Amino acid sequence: EVAVSRANNLGGLGITKNTRGDQFPATSVNWNEAARFVNWLNESKGFHPAYKFALQPGESGYDPNSDIELWTPEDAGYNSANLYRNSLAVYFLPSVDEWYKAAYFDPVNNVYYVYPTGSNTAPIWTAGGTVPGTAVFNNPSLPIVNPVEVTMTGGLSPNGTRGQGGN
């Protein structure tokens, strides 16, 4: 949430989010707002924006929820295989296929697993820690003490991602 708040303040993005405090993940952010944040992140580090929008922050009629536009052959970073994402951007939102592959695919064994812990065996519920074969998911008898740790809890996927198999 700190990064989204900073982007809002510095870039005037107008991103709406539920405010729960700086130590919590940002919630209630829609796709266009997330894409604008990713653009801000790229541009703040000197990289190309990932997504193309007709109006930018500060321009008359700007709305953070305006629809994305397609990159054209005249644009640097144009990729005919993906007209929505600039190929020169460093940061971007993963597609459904990219997210799924990061969670479930094992590039060493060239196989997809049932669970994003590198296994076909159901993970063991955990409220914290990084033990392999564990994940955070709905278990009302064991409350999560610190929701910030949820994304850093559980075993790794074969691609090294964590927290993709739970709440």
C-alpha positions as CSV (number, residue, x, y, z in Angstrom):
1,E,0.0,0.0,0.0
2,V,2.9,2.3,0.6
3,A,4.0,2.1,-3.1
4,V,0.5,2.8,-4.3
5,S,0.1,5.8,-2.0
6,R,3.5,7.1,-3.1
7,A,2.5,6.7,-6.8
8,N,-0.8,8.5,-6.1
9,N,1.0,11.4,-4.4
10,L,3.8,11.8,-6.9
11,G,2.0,10.9,-10.1
12,G,-1.6,12.1,-9.3
13,L,-2.9,8.7,-10.5
14,G,-6.2,8.9,-8.7
15,I,-6.1,5.2,-7.7
16,T,-8.8,4.3,-5.3
17,K,-8.1,1.6,-2.7
18,N,-9.2,0.5,0.7
19,T,-7.0,2.1,3.3
20,R,-5.9,-0.3,6.0
21,G,-2.5,1.1,6.7
22,D,1.0,1.1,5.1
23,Q,1.8,-2.4,6.3
24,F,-1.1,-4.1,4.4
25,P,-1.5,-5.0,0.8
26,A,-3.5,-2.6,-1.3
27,T,-7.0,-3.8,-2.0
28,S,-10.0,-2.8,-4.2
29,V,-7.6,-1.7,-7.0
30,N,-9.0,-2.4,-10.4
31,W,-7.0,-3.6,-13.4
32,N,-6.7,-0.2,-15.0
33,E,-5.5,1.3,-11.8
34,A,-3.0,-1.5,-11.4
35,A,-1.8,-0.9,-15.0
36,R,-1.3,2.8,-14.3
37,F,0.7,2.0,-11.2
38,V,2.9,-0.3,-13.2
39,N,3.4,2.5,-15.8
40,W,4.3,4.8,-13.0
41,L,6.8,2.3,-11.6
42,N,8.4,1.8,-15.0
43,E,8.6,5.5,-15.8
44,S,9.9,6.5,-12.3
45,K,12.8,4.2,-13.0
46,G,13.4,5.4,-16.5
47,F,11.8,2.5,-18.4
48,H,9.0,2.5,-21.0
49,P,5.4,2.3,-19.8
50,A,3.9,-1.1,-20.1
51,Y,0.4,0.1,-21.1
52,K,-1.0,2.8,-23.3
53,F,-3.8,5.1,-22.2
54,A,-5.3,8.0,-24.1
55,L,-5.1,10.4,-21.1
56,Q,-2.3,10.7,-18.6
57,P,-2.4,12.1,-15.1
58,G,-2.8,15.9,-15.1
59,E,-4.4,16.0,-18.6
60,S,-7.9,17.4,-18.9
61,G,-10.6,14.7,-18.6
62,Y,-8.1,12.2,-17.0
63,D,-9.8,9.2,-15.3
64,P,-7.7,6.4,-13.9
65,N,-10.4,4.0,-15.0
66,S,-10.3,5.0,-18.7
67,D,-9.8,2.1,-21.1
68,I,-6.4,1.0,-22.2
69,E,-5.4,1.5,-25.8
70,L,-3.5,-0.7,-28.2
71,W,0.2,-0.2,-29.1
72,T,0.6,0.5,-32.8
73,P,3.5,-0.4,-35.2
74,E,4.7,3.2,-34.9
75,D,5.2,2.9,-31.1
76,A,8.6,1.9,-29.7
77,G,8.2,-1.5,-28.1
78,Y,5.3,-2.5,-30.3
79,N,4.8,-6.3,-30.3
80,S,2.3,-7.7,-32.8
81,A,1.9,-10.8,-30.5
82,N,0.7,-8.6,-27.6
83,L,-0.9,-5.3,-28.6
84,Y,-1.7,-4.4,-25.0
85,R,1.8,-4.6,-23.4
86,N,4.9,-2.7,-24.5
87,S,7.8,-5.1,-25.0
88,L,10.3,-2.6,-23.7
89,A,8.6,-2.3,-20.3
90,V,10.4,-4.0,-17.4
91,Y,7.4,-4.2,-15.0
92,F,4.0,-5.4,-16.1
93,L,0.9,-7.3,-14.9
94,P,1.1,-11.0,-15.7
95,S,-1.4,-12.5,-18.0
96,V,-3.5,-15.4,-16.7
97,D,-1.3,-17.8,-18.5
98,E,1.9,-16.2,-17.1
99,W,0.5,-16.2,-13.5
100,Y,-0.6,-19.9,-13.9
101,K,2.8,-20.9,-15.3
102,A,4.7,-19.1,-12.5
103,A,2.6,-20.9,-9.9
104,Y,2.2,-24.5,-11.3
105,F,4.9,-25.2,-13.9
106,D,8.1,-26.9,-13.1
107,P,10.6,-26.0,-15.9
108,V,13.2,-28.6,-14.8
109,N,10.8,-31.5,-15.1
110,N,8.6,-29.9,-17.8
111,V,5.4,-30.6,-15.9
112,Y,2.5,-28.8,-14.4
113,Y,1.6,-29.7,-10.8
114,V,-1.9,-29.7,-9.2
115,Y,-0.7,-27.3,-6.4
116,P,1.5,-24.2,-6.6
117,T,3.9,-25.8,-4.1
118,G,5.6,-28.0,-6.7
119,S,3.5,-31.0,-5.8
120,N,0.4,-33.1,-6.6
121,T,-0.2,-33.5,-2.9
122,A,-2.4,-31.0,-1.1
123,P,-0.4,-28.5,0.9
124,I,-0.6,-28.3,4.7
125,W,-2.3,-25.2,6.1
126,T,0.0,-22.7,7.7
127,A,-0.4,-19.2,9.2
128,G,3.2,-18.4,8.8
129,G,6.6,-19.6,7.8
130,T,8.1,-20.9,4.6
131,V,8.1,-24.7,5.0
132,P,7.9,-26.5,1.7
133,G,4.5,-28.1,1.0
134,T,2.6,-25.5,3.0
135,A,0.1,-22.8,1.9
136,V,-2.3,-20.3,3.5
137,F,-5.9,-21.1,2.7
138,N,-9.3,-21.1,4.4
139,N,-8.9,-22.7,7.8
140,P,-11.2,-21.0,10.4
141,S,-9.7,-22.9,13.3
142,L,-6.3,-21.3,12.8
143,P,-6.6,-17.5,12.3
144,I,-3.9,-15.6,10.4
145,V,-2.2,-13.4,12.8
146,N,-0.5,-11.0,10.4
147,P,-2.1,-10.6,7.0
148,V,1.0,-8.9,5.6
149,E,2.9,-12.2,5.9
150,V,0.4,-14.1,3.8
151,T,2.1,-13.4,0.5
152,M,5.4,-14.5,2.0
153,T,4.1,-17.6,3.6
154,G,4.1,-21.2,2.4
155,G,6.3,-23.3,0.2
156,L,7.7,-22.0,-3.1
157,S,6.5,-23.0,-6.5
158,P,9.1,-24.6,-8.8
159,N,9.5,-21.0,-10.3
160,G,10.2,-19.5,-6.9
161,T,6.9,-17.7,-6.4
162,R,5.1,-17.9,-3.0
163,G,1.6,-17.3,-1.8
164,Q,-0.2,-18.2,-5.0
165,G,-2.2,-21.0,-3.6
166,G,-4.2,-19.4,-0.8
167,N,-6.3,-16.5,0.2
